Amino acid sequence: EFIEDMAAAYLWADLVICRAGAMTVAEISAAGVAAIFVPYPHAIYDHQTLNARFLSARDAAILLPQEQMSSEVLAALIAELSADRSRILALSKRARECAVTDANLRVAELCRGVMYA
């Protein structure tokens, strides 16, 4: 089922299991939600893995390569996280700390710098 209102969905989610497109990673960060990223392995230049690594390298998300994923592995990971609420909260907090919420201002400032250089 397609979810129209992702902001509302992120609000009630404790944990998101998703691909790692740039917008998804940005949304997860801005929402401050714990995530297990399963990057699409056939994405050009494997950019989804790079996107997921941005958060996983900061202990702000979990990166689970598709080739390592199975129902057993995913179930075990979810069970482990469910048993340790503090880890989910820590992932959420660190994800939020990685968010770039002023991108519009940064881009505008960059444009001004180029215009007046």
C-alpha positions as CSV (number, residue, x, y, z in Angstrom):
1,E,0.0,0.0,0.0
2,F,1.3,3.4,-1.0
3,I,1.8,5.9,1.9
4,E,0.8,9.4,0.9
5,D,1.9,11.2,4.1
6,M,5.4,10.0,4.9
7,A,5.8,12.7,7.6
8,A,2.9,11.2,9.6
9,A,4.2,7.7,9.0
10,Y,7.6,8.7,10.4
11,L,5.9,10.2,13.4
12,W,4.4,6.9,14.5
13,A,7.4,4.7,13.5
14,D,10.0,3.5,16.0
15,L,12.0,1.8,13.3
16,V,12.0,2.0,9.5
17,I,13.3,-0.7,7.1
18,C,13.9,0.9,3.7
19,R,16.1,1.4,0.7
20,A,18.7,4.2,0.9
21,G,17.9,6.7,-1.8
22,A,19.1,10.2,-1.1
23,M,15.7,11.6,-0.2
24,T,14.8,8.7,2.0
25,V,18.0,9.1,4.0
26,A,17.4,12.8,4.3
27,E,13.8,12.2,5.4
28,I,14.9,9.6,8.0
29,S,17.5,12.1,9.4
30,A,15.1,15.0,9.5
31,A,12.4,12.8,11.2
32,G,14.9,11.4,13.6
33,V,13.8,7.8,13.1
34,A,15.9,4.7,13.7
35,A,16.5,2.9,10.4
36,I,17.7,-0.3,8.8
37,F,18.9,0.6,5.3
38,V,18.9,-2.1,2.7
39,P,20.6,-0.3,-0.3
40,Y,19.4,-1.3,-3.8
41,P,22.5,-3.1,-5.0
42,H,22.0,-2.3,-8.7
43,A,21.8,1.5,-8.2
44,I,24.2,3.3,-10.4
45,Y,27.6,3.7,-8.8
46,D,26.2,1.9,-5.8
47,H,25.1,5.3,-4.5
48,Q,22.5,3.9,-2.1
49,T,25.2,2.2,-0.2
50,L,27.1,5.5,0.0
51,N,24.0,7.2,1.2
52,A,23.4,4.6,3.9
53,R,27.0,4.7,5.0
54,F,26.6,8.5,5.8
55,L,24.4,7.6,8.7
56,S,25.7,4.1,9.6
57,A,29.3,5.4,9.9
58,R,28.0,7.8,12.5
59,D,26.1,5.0,14.3
60,A,22.9,6.7,13.3
61,A,21.5,3.8,11.3
62,I,22.1,0.2,10.4
63,L,23.3,-0.8,7.0
64,L,22.2,-4.2,5.9
65,P,23.5,-5.2,2.4
66,Q,20.9,-7.0,0.4
67,E,23.1,-9.9,-0.2
68,Q,23.3,-10.5,3.6
69,M,19.6,-10.0,4.1
70,S,17.3,-12.9,4.7
71,S,14.0,-13.2,6.7
72,E,16.0,-14.8,9.5
73,V,18.7,-12.1,9.6
74,L,16.1,-9.3,9.5
75,A,13.9,-10.9,12.1
76,A,17.0,-11.4,14.4
77,L,18.0,-7.8,13.9
78,I,14.5,-6.5,14.7
79,A,14.3,-8.7,17.8
80,E,17.7,-7.4,19.0
81,L,16.6,-3.8,18.5
82,S,13.2,-4.5,20.1
83,A,14.9,-5.9,23.2
84,D,17.1,-2.8,23.5
85,R,14.9,0.3,23.4
86,S,17.9,2.5,24.3
87,R,19.6,1.5,21.1
88,I,16.6,2.5,19.0
89,L,16.5,5.8,20.8
90,A,20.2,6.4,20.4
91,L,19.9,5.6,16.6
92,S,17.0,8.1,16.4
93,K,18.9,10.8,18.3
94,R,22.0,10.4,16.2
95,A,20.1,10.3,12.9
96,R,18.4,13.6,13.9
97,E,21.8,15.1,14.8
98,C,23.0,14.3,11.2
99,A,20.0,16.0,9.6
100,V,20.7,19.0,7.4
101,T,17.5,21.1,7.9
102,D,18.8,24.4,6.4
103,A,19.8,23.1,3.0
104,N,17.8,25.9,1.3
105,L,19.9,28.6,3.2
106,R,23.1,26.8,2.4
107,V,22.3,26.6,-1.3
108,A,21.2,30.3,-1.4
109,E,24.4,31.3,0.3
110,L,26.5,29.3,-2.2
111,C,24.6,31.0,-5.1
112,R,25.2,34.4,-3.6
113,G,28.9,33.5,-3.2
114,V,29.1,32.6,-6.9
115,M,27.1,35.6,-8.0
116,Y,29.3,38.1,-6.2
117,A,32.7,36.4,-6.6
